[in-house]
Amino acid sequence: MKKSKILTSFIAFAMVAASIPAIAQKLTDPEIASVAVVANQIDIDNAKIAKERSKDTEVLKFAQTMATDHKAVIDKATALVKKLGVTPKDNATSKKLMADAAATHKMLRTKTGHAFNKAYIDNEVSYHKAVIETVEKTLIPDAENKELKELLESALPIFKTHLEHAEMVQKKHMSKMMNEKKEKEEKEEKQEKKKDKY
Amino acid sequence: MPSRSYLYLFSFSLLALGCQKPAPKLYTVEIKQMKFQPAELHLNKGDTVLWVNRDILPHNVTEESGKTWSSPPIPSGGSWRLVAQKNAGYYCNIHPVMKGKLLIE
């Protein structure tokens, strides 16, 4: 029992230790280009699911903005890599982003109504936080090419604005849900009182 | 006596010039790094504001309180102008966290 516990702990430690160097390793410019394109494409795909599953005006408007803006960033990145003659190269970070996104998309497709809106917008908040951190702490410091670094720096305020926008929609959605819950409870209370009268 | 008339005429001209409204000016607000720059613009009634989009994304300017005026989407590199008539808070209705103010002096 004790032996198996030690073995399990050792395997878990080895797995974490093995994954760190792959992600912490300095990324090359072709790898950075791949991460940039993948990260933007993931949010376009998130928006596509929102357009299919949501009926909420605020959520749909936000999703449309995400689709338009991230497409503009991809177009800019694609034009730059073409100009620089760089071929985006898959790497541990872009693969992890894709794997996480696949799980998120699967989860989003199981939800409807308010539950979907909440799951989508909550994910947008956490996703943009993660992307901002990756761009600030990994992609910009690792980028060698000046134009690639500048492109990443110009994309950062876009992602920060998206985060603020997502938090705004999240707040509105939360208060909308609370109001609806309150109205429902009041209605039920009134009906109960009516029943008691008779 | 004629010199006194000239003095009156000169004083009157100065007074008239002083009462004249300043010529309308053109102010530029750059939309850069997802911000209106400057975010607050002090100007006179009748001045023109020109918003120039220096970002890679489309933006818009919409009056905030009653949506009394709104631009079409301003593409990257595009611009839109408005003659300012009164104080206004405005925002980008594509990115509603982007806000600015026109303050009439």
Contacts between the chains, C-beta under 8 A, distances in Angstrom:
chain1	res1	chain2	res2	distance
A	65	B	94	5.6
A	65	B	95	6.7
A	68	B	57	7.2
A	68	B	58	7.1
A	68	B	94	7.7
A	69	B	57	5.2
A	72	B	56	5.4
A	72	B	57	5.1
A	72	B	76	7.7
A	73	B	56	7.2
A	76	B	56	5.5
A	154	B	33	7.4
A	154	B	56	6.9
A	157	B	33	4.3
A	157	B	34	4.3
A	157	B	35	7.5
A	158	B	34	6.0
A	158	B	55	7.8
A	158	B	56	8.0
A	158	B	57	6.7
A	160	B	34	7.3
A	161	B	34	4.2
A	161	B	95	5.3
A	161	B	97	5.9
A	161	B	98	6.7
A	164	B	97	4.2
A	165	B	95	6.1
A	165	B	96	6.5
A	165	B	97	5.4
A	168	B	96	6.7
A	168	B	97	6.2
